[in-house]
Every structure is written in structure tokens, then in C-alpha cells.
Amino acid sequence: MKARYKCRFYPTDQQQRGLAQLFGCVRVAWNDALALSLNGKYPGYGELSESLTASKKAEDRVWLNNVSSVALQQSLKQLDVAYQNYFGSLKGKRKGRKVGRPKFKKKSNRQSATLTKAGFSLKGDEVYLAKIWNVLPIWSRELPSNPSSVTVIKDCANRYFLSFVVEINPVSVPAKNESIGIDLGIKTFAALSDGTQVKSPDYSKPDRKIRKLQRKLSRQQKGSKRRNKTRICLAKQHNKISDKRTDFLHKLSTKIVIKNQAVILENLNVSGMVKNRKLARAISLQGWYEFRTLIEAKCDKYGRDFRVIDRWEPTSQICSECGFRWGKLDLKVREIVCVNCGTHHDRDTNASKNIEKVGMGHRHDYKRTRREGKTTCSASQ
């Protein structure tokens, strides 16, 4: 199976100029090919490649020869993949959410260029990039195998990264537990069926700065140097939240997957939940879908079983001990006492236990335990 190893590097001033030229040529190759595709029927990768060869001979595009041709060809291949995903989404052949038509790339957004084996090589601790020369990344760990490609990335905060695609083998680690259910939330990020509750990191400080900088940015003139300076400051605050969240999700997902043979999650409708304007910002900060993606990928890596239950399962409306269904509860009710068996439940932990039971196929006989009555929250007693 394939994996990505990402590391940061600090290019010299001369290398920054060379990378800026590389990113610009890749962006122009993408935009020219996309403009040609929008004029009529999508021509395909073959015709786009011939068009790129012809444009490199034109006087107004002769500077495309100053960068590696590998990155330009990879840009066209990525555009072809984007169109195939778009067509598959239209026909219903592609799994997941619908994908829109490819868009033009902007200079102010994240920049990237992909090089295959013909465009880069490893020389000790340094990485040779075609027509850029050697760059020295900060190695946090060794690559498990020779990379098949590398993507040079410059984010909105002017940070530079190298992202290697390598081949890894599945890891065999014995699991301590048979299964675990996970209920995701806002105040408590994850409530596990073993009774553990994991709180999410505090993003309030950088989030307040983002709100302040966003208001400042909206008042500044477009294209001005001060607006660009504010934009970079804003991107740095976003990166602080993103890096903190990614580190938290990676550590938590690895810990859960290594300990449990089967991991069960609920298929949340995140795109529908963020339409609630009062909770949209808090939900977006959590990274629920990113957590699910990491869990699924690491289950493949460690040979675990990943399961997702339907979003309409009434996991928060049923007692995990006796199966009595008490119905919908207000979100402010966090603790529940079942009137059927008298068990005291934490709302999130009870939901995670039901998620585990449904995911493993152990369902209660709801009709047998159903009775007229009302379950009360323990705070009201």
C-alpha cells in the first residue's frame, strides 16, 4: 500500500526564485489546458499534451522550457484525473460526495508541483530537484522505501514542504480489545465505548485572532501590499489550528487503531450539520471527517476492521444496558437515568456503546423492552 511522508525544507533565495518559476509554469500549463477543455468537449490527455508541446514553441510561452517538463506533464495528468472524477461523479459511478468541474488555479493560493523519478533523486540527506538543484529537508524519520514521486508544496503562509509517495507494507500488531465504538462530539471530541472520553484541543486563541484579522482584511484594498501582509498573517493563524488538529488526530487515531481489532464509527452528515449557523464554526474546527479518514487508512495499515453504521440509528435514544428506548432528548441533557433498569448513563458514552453493538451486529430486542414511561435526566432529580 502507498503512503505519504511529508517534511519541511528551507530553500535559499535563488531556489525560491526557481521554485516560484516552477509553480508559475505548472499553474499556466493547468490553466491553459483547462481553458482549452472549457471551449468544447474534453479533448483528453493526449491532445492536451500535444497542445502543451506546441505552446512551448510559441513566443509568448517560450519560458515554459526553463522548468522541468516532468512537472508540466504531471499537471496535465492531474487535470485528466480531475475530469475523470468529475465525469464519474455525474454518472454516479464514483463513490463519495459529488465532485465539481476543475477550476482555474490562482497565484495567491497553495502552490504545488509534482515530479516523478525522472525529475528528482535522493543524494544522501539532500534531494535533487530538476533545474532547482539540491534542497535539504528536515528529516523527522527515514523513508521506508524509495519514493516513486515527490510533490513540492508552498502553502499560503510561504512554508515549503516535500511530500514523498512511498510503498509500505501492512504492520502486524496484536490487538488488546475485540472492538470499540466511537461517538464524536464538540465539547468531548470522542466518547469511547470503554468509558474513555477524549477532549479536543483548545483552538480559541488562534480562532479569535483569525476573526480579528479577517475583519481587517475585508477593509483593506485588494492588491495592496498591506492586504497581502495581513493575508499571510491570517494564513499563519489557520496553520496553527490545522497543525495542532492534525497532530491531535494522528496521535488519537493511532492509539485507537493499535489497541482495537474493530473500530466502529457513525456516518455523520457533516455537510448538513454545518448549515446550523450557531454550531458551524465549532463543528468545522473539530475535523470529524479527517479523523474518519485517518482511522480508515490506519485500519488498512495495521490489518484492523473498520465499520460505519447508518446515521439514522437511534444510538442516543436507547439504553445500552437493557435496550429500552426513551426517545429523543434535548442536547443540553448530558446525563440520563433509565426508568426501565435504573442505570445511570453519560449521554455520549451510552451512544458509543450502542454504536459498538450495532456495528458488531448485537442489537437489542426493542419491542420486548419497550414500555410507557419517560426517562429523566439525573440533574432534575
PADRENMI-891408 format. One line per 8 residues: for each residue x, y, z of C-alpha. Coordinates in nm, 3 decimals. Last residue first. Layout:
PADRENMI-891408
X Y Z | ...
***
This chain:
PADRENMI-891408
-3.369 1.467 4.044 | -3.351 1.719 3.761 | -2.976 1.674 3.709 | -3.019 1.299 3.664 | -3.204 1.344 3.336 | -3.538 1.172 3.320 | -3.658 0.874 3.116 | -4.028 0.881 3.049
-4.264 0.590 3.060 | -4.468 0.353 2.850 | -4.286 0.034 2.782 | -4.039 -0.102 2.526 | -3.822 -0.390 2.647 | -3.964 -0.664 2.426 | -4.016 -0.437 2.125 | -3.655 -0.311 2.135
-3.499 -0.657 2.110 | -3.141 -0.532 2.145 | -2.895 -0.550 1.857 | -2.556 -0.727 1.855 | -2.429 -0.695 1.495 | -2.078 -0.572 1.574 | -2.154 -0.225 1.436 | -2.489 -0.207 1.617
-2.330 -0.305 1.948 | -2.036 -0.068 1.907 | -2.260 0.226 1.816 | -2.481 0.144 2.116 | -2.176 0.162 2.344 | -2.074 0.493 2.185 | -2.423 0.637 2.243 | -2.412 0.543 2.613
-2.070 0.707 2.645 | -2.204 1.026 2.485 | -2.513 1.057 2.709 | -2.345 0.957 3.034 | -2.567 0.688 3.174 | -2.711 0.595 3.515 | -2.880 0.254 3.506 | -3.225 0.231 3.667
-3.333 -0.071 3.459 | -3.653 0.058 3.296 | -3.651 0.420 3.412 | -3.307 0.473 3.256 | -3.117 0.755 3.428 | -2.963 1.003 3.183 | -2.673 1.250 3.187 | -2.591 1.515 2.924
-2.933 1.673 2.868 | -2.849 2.006 2.697 | -2.888 1.842 2.356 | -3.257 1.775 2.417 | -3.356 1.411 2.418 | -3.529 1.200 2.156 | -3.690 0.872 2.251 | -3.675 0.660 2.569
-3.598 0.327 2.404 | -3.528 0.045 2.649 | -3.243 -0.174 2.524 | -3.148 -0.310 2.869 | -2.786 -0.197 2.914 | -2.717 0.038 2.620 | -3.036 0.233 2.691 | -3.168 0.370 2.365
-3.225 0.723 2.232 | -2.862 0.828 2.177 | -2.789 0.544 1.933 | -3.109 0.590 1.734 | -2.954 0.457 1.406 | -3.025 0.714 1.135 | -2.657 0.784 1.060 | -2.603 0.426 0.946
-2.311 0.237 1.097 | -1.950 0.256 0.978 | -1.704 -0.031 1.016 | -1.323 -0.058 1.005 | -1.166 -0.400 1.070 | -0.793 -0.388 1.150 | -0.495 -0.506 0.947 | -0.250 -0.245 1.080
-0.216 -0.040 0.758 | -0.574 -0.091 0.642 | -0.703 0.017 0.985 | -0.463 0.311 0.963 | -0.629 0.438 0.645 | -0.983 0.405 0.786 | -0.895 0.576 1.114 | -0.719 0.860 0.930
-1.017 0.916 0.701 | -1.258 0.913 0.997 | -1.046 1.171 1.179 | -1.038 1.392 0.869 | -1.417 1.366 0.853 | -1.452 1.476 1.215 | -1.214 1.772 1.187 | -1.316 1.952 1.508
-1.283 2.313 1.389 | -1.564 2.278 1.135 | -1.808 2.170 1.407 | -1.733 2.475 1.624 | -1.770 2.712 1.327 | -2.097 2.559 1.207 | -2.261 2.541 1.551 | -2.467 2.861 1.557
-2.501 2.881 1.177 | -2.656 2.534 1.154 | -2.566 2.453 0.794 | -2.256 2.283 0.937 | -2.472 1.983 1.031 | -2.574 1.910 0.671 | -2.217 1.886 0.542 | -2.124 1.682 0.850
-2.387 1.413 0.790 | -2.232 1.167 1.034 | -2.176 0.802 0.945 | -2.122 0.668 1.297 | -1.793 0.498 1.376 | -1.692 0.141 1.461 | -1.331 0.025 1.509 | -1.258 -0.348 1.508
-0.932 -0.510 1.631 | -0.867 -0.249 1.899 | -0.546 -0.127 2.070 | -0.344 -0.025 1.760 | -0.641 0.150 1.597 | -0.727 0.365 1.899 | -0.372 0.487 1.970 | -0.306 0.560 1.602
-0.632 0.756 1.571 | -0.555 0.965 1.881 | -0.198 1.051 1.780 | -0.293 1.141 1.422 | -0.598 1.342 1.528 | -0.404 1.552 1.782 | -0.117 1.626 1.541 | -0.363 1.720 1.266
-0.559 1.949 1.500 | -0.249 2.137 1.617 | -0.116 2.170 1.264 | -0.450 2.295 1.130 | -0.505 2.542 1.414 | -0.157 2.691 1.380 | -0.188 2.683 1.001 | -0.502 2.899 1.018
-0.309 3.150 1.227 | -0.026 3.152 0.971 | -0.275 3.204 0.686 | -0.414 3.514 0.859 | -0.066 3.659 0.899 | -0.002 3.591 0.528 | -0.328 3.762 0.431 | -0.244 4.061 0.650
0.083 4.108 0.460 | -0.101 4.074 0.128 | -0.352 4.337 0.240 | -0.066 4.567 0.340 | 0.098 4.524 0.000 | -0.219 4.627 -0.186 | -0.389 4.404 -0.446 | -0.734 4.438 -0.294
-0.776 4.740 -0.069 | -0.813 4.666 0.302 | -1.142 4.656 0.491 | -1.206 4.282 0.447 | -0.854 4.201 0.564 | -0.905 4.376 0.898 | -1.226 4.185 0.964 | -1.050 3.858 0.879
-0.756 3.954 1.101 | -0.983 3.993 1.405 | -1.175 3.671 1.339 | -0.849 3.482 1.282 | -0.703 3.620 1.605 | -1.004 3.489 1.797 | -0.958 3.147 1.633 | -0.588 3.147 1.725
-0.684 3.180 2.096 | -0.996 2.959 2.093 | -0.842 2.645 1.940 | -0.834 2.444 2.265 | -0.752 2.083 2.190 | -1.034 1.823 2.171 | -1.143 1.628 2.477 | -1.119 1.249 2.486
-1.367 1.049 2.694 | -1.287 0.693 2.797 | -1.578 0.473 2.912 | -1.485 0.160 2.715 | -1.739 0.261 2.448 | -1.530 0.562 2.356 | -1.650 0.923 2.370 | -1.464 1.136 2.116
-1.433 1.513 2.080 | -1.599 1.595 2.411 | -1.725 1.952 2.386 | -1.796 1.906 2.014 | -1.897 1.544 1.960 | -1.795 1.211 1.808 | -1.924 0.876 1.936 | -1.672 0.595 1.898
-1.739 0.223 1.933 | -1.465 -0.025 2.021 | -1.390 -0.383 1.923 | -1.200 -0.700 2.022 | -0.950 -0.543 2.259 | -0.573 -0.589 2.305 | -0.487 -0.601 1.934 | -0.177 -0.785 1.810
0.040 -0.573 1.575 | 0.112 -0.683 1.216 | 0.210 -0.385 1.003 | 0.100 -0.365 0.639 | 0.390 -0.299 0.399 | 0.479 0.047 0.274 | 0.532 0.193 -0.075 | 0.636 0.557 -0.086
0.489 0.884 -0.213 | 0.703 1.176 -0.091 | 0.568 1.520 0.007 | 0.832 1.793 0.020 | 0.730 2.110 0.201 | 0.783 2.488 0.177 | 0.613 2.748 0.400 | 0.501 3.076 0.244
0.192 3.114 0.468 | -0.041 3.024 0.180 | 0.134 2.690 0.132 | 0.429 2.608 -0.094 | 0.441 2.243 -0.189 | 0.692 2.032 -0.385 | 0.538 1.695 -0.462 | 0.765 1.391 -0.480
0.721 1.071 -0.678 | 0.801 0.698 -0.664 | 0.980 0.723 -0.331 | 1.246 0.463 -0.244 | 1.136 0.267 0.059 | 1.065 0.306 0.432 | 1.166 0.676 0.426 | 1.360 0.770 0.739
1.209 0.987 1.009 | 1.195 1.355 1.111 | 1.411 1.453 0.814 | 1.435 1.832 0.777 | 1.472 1.877 0.401 | 1.798 1.984 0.230 | 1.747 2.105 -0.127 | 1.974 2.023 -0.421
1.939 2.187 -0.764 | 1.627 2.366 -0.897 | 1.656 2.261 -1.263 | 1.538 1.906 -1.174 | 1.504 1.863 -0.799 | 1.788 1.686 -0.614 | 1.701 1.585 -0.258 | 1.964 1.603 0.014
2.029 1.369 0.308 | 2.228 1.129 0.090 | 2.155 1.210 -0.271 | 1.790 1.129 -0.340 | 1.666 1.187 -0.695 | 1.422 1.410 -0.880 | 1.264 1.476 -1.222 | 1.278 1.137 -1.396
1.157 0.962 -1.079 | 0.831 1.162 -1.087 | 0.793 1.531 -1.004 | 0.478 1.701 -0.878 | 0.439 2.080 -0.849 | 0.244 2.269 -0.583 | 0.116 2.617 -0.497 | -0.143 2.698 -0.229
-0.346 3.004 -0.327 | -0.228 3.356 -0.414 | -0.134 3.273 -0.774 | -0.470 3.126 -0.857 | -0.554 2.795 -1.024 | -0.852 2.761 -1.256 | -1.127 2.520 -1.155 | -1.199 2.153 -1.223
-1.572 2.067 -1.255 | -1.745 1.960 -0.936 | -1.716 1.638 -0.739 | -2.020 1.473 -0.582 | -1.975 1.311 -0.242 | -1.849 0.958 -0.205 | -1.825 0.677 -0.457 | -1.778 0.748 -0.826
-2.001 0.572 -1.080 | -2.295 0.810 -1.036 | -2.277 0.938 -1.392 | -2.200 1.295 -1.285 | -1.950 1.177 -1.024 | -1.768 0.962 -1.279 | -1.746 1.261 -1.514 | -1.599 1.480 -1.238
-1.358 1.209 -1.123 | -1.242 1.163 -1.483 | -1.202 1.541 -1.515 | -0.986 1.562 -1.203 | -0.777 1.265 -1.322 | -0.715 1.444 -1.655 | -0.619 1.763 -1.470 | -0.373 1.562 -1.260
-0.225 1.415 -1.580 | -0.190 1.766 -1.725 | -0.004 1.885 -1.415 | 0.215 1.575 -1.431 | 0.318 1.673 -1.783 | 0.421 2.019 -1.664 | 0.616 1.879 -1.367 | 0.807 1.638 -1.594
0.892 1.918 -1.840 | 1.132 2.063 -1.582 | 1.149 2.441 -1.592 | 1.306 2.692 -1.833 | 1.120 2.548 -2.133 | 0.794 2.713 -2.019 | 0.968 3.046 -2.083 | 0.885 3.009 -2.456
0.516 3.073 -2.385 | 0.460 3.412 -2.558 | 0.692 3.321 -2.846 | 0.526 2.986 -2.920 | 0.737 2.670 -2.912 | 0.628 2.578 -2.560 | 0.266 2.622 -2.677 | 0.303 2.342 -2.934
0.431 2.094 -2.675 | 0.149 2.191 -2.438 | -0.110 2.139 -2.714 | 0.032 1.795 -2.783 | -0.004 1.707 -2.415 | -0.362 1.836 -2.412 | -0.440 1.622 -2.716 | -0.316 1.308 -2.545
-0.468 1.385 -2.203 | -0.825 1.405 -2.328 | -1.007 1.650 -2.554 | -1.288 1.750 -2.314 | -1.566 1.866 -2.543 | -1.580 2.240 -2.613 | -1.425 2.568 -2.504 | -1.394 2.450 -2.143
-1.122 2.197 -2.230 | -0.896 2.457 -2.392 | -0.934 2.682 -2.088 | -0.846 2.386 -1.863 | -0.532 2.311 -2.067 | -0.422 2.675 -2.050 | -0.499 2.692 -1.676 | -0.303 2.374 -1.595
0.001 2.472 -1.804 | -0.009 2.823 -1.654 | -0.016 2.686 -1.297 | 0.273 2.448 -1.370 | 0.470 2.738 -1.522 | 0.403 2.960 -1.220 | 0.495 2.688 -0.969 | 0.825 2.626 -1.148
0.906 2.998 -1.170 | 0.836 3.041 -0.799 | 1.051 2.733 -0.732 | 1.343 2.886 -0.921 | 1.306 3.216 -0.736 | 1.288 3.031 -0.405 | 1.597 2.832 -0.504 | 1.792 3.153 -0.554
1.678 3.287 -0.218 | 1.775 2.960 -0.047 | 1.515 2.693 0.020 | 1.403 2.594 0.373 | 1.262 2.243 0.390 | 0.964 2.074 0.555 | 0.882 1.705 0.555 | 0.587 1.495 0.438
0.578 1.118 0.403 | 0.284 0.992 0.202 | 0.162 0.632 0.192 | 0.107 0.359 -0.065 | 0.000 0.000 0.000
***
